[in-house]
């Protein structure tokens, strides 16, 4: 992890097209401004983690669907079918 010290009004640049500027410092709270291309997604970490969890849940097979699939796979073939 790169650790930098910045004062109000100072910035850092990431890969030529993302600029992060310290807008204000109030006690333990820092306000940051982020300038980036529209195609770059920027999320607070807690929101990002919530999105990732929702994606995992939606991609996981639901128990009832998995159970039904297992039942279908166990059905014996009728005679005369391949």
N, C-alpha and C positions, 0 to 999 in steps of 0.2 A: 504494500500500500504506500503510495506517495503521500506524504504529509506536507502541506504548505501553509504558510501564514499569509493572510491577506487582510488588508484594512478596508474600511468602508470606501466604496468607489473603485477598488482594485478588482482585477479579473484574472481568470485563467482561461486558456484556449485549449480545446481538445480536438485533435485531428483537423486543424485548419477551418472547421466550420461550426464548432460548438463553443460558445463563450459563456462562462459562468461568472457573474459579477456579484460582489457583496454589496447589497443595497442598504442594509441597516444592521446594527448590532444593538440589542436591548437586553442586557443581562446575559442569560444563557440562551437567548433566542437570536438566531441569525436569519435575516431575510436575504434570499438569493434570487437573482434574476438569471434566467437561462435563455440564451438566444441560440436557436438551432433550426435546421431545415424542417419543414412541416412533416416530412416522412420519418423523422426521428421521434419515436415514442419516448415520453418522459413521464415517469410516475413517482410518487412518493413510495418508499419501499414497502410500507404496510399495504398500500393499494396493489402494488405489483405482486406481492405474495398472495393476496386474496384472489387476484385474477388467475395466478398459476394454480392455486388450489381448485378453483372453479373449473378450470380447464381439465385438470386431472380427474375430477369427479365426473365431468360430462363424458370423458373418454373411457372411463371404466365401465365394464359391462354391469348392468343392473342385475341383481341376484335373480329376479323373476325371469328375465330374458335368458340368463345363463341356464337356469333350471329347465326352462322350456326347450332350449336347444339340446340339452342333455337327454331330455325325454324323446325328442324327435330322432336323435341319433340312435337311441336304443330300440326303436320300433322295428320289429323283424319285417323283412321283405315278404310280400305275398308270393305264393308259388307262381311261377311263370314270369316273374319279373327279374331283371338282372341287376 
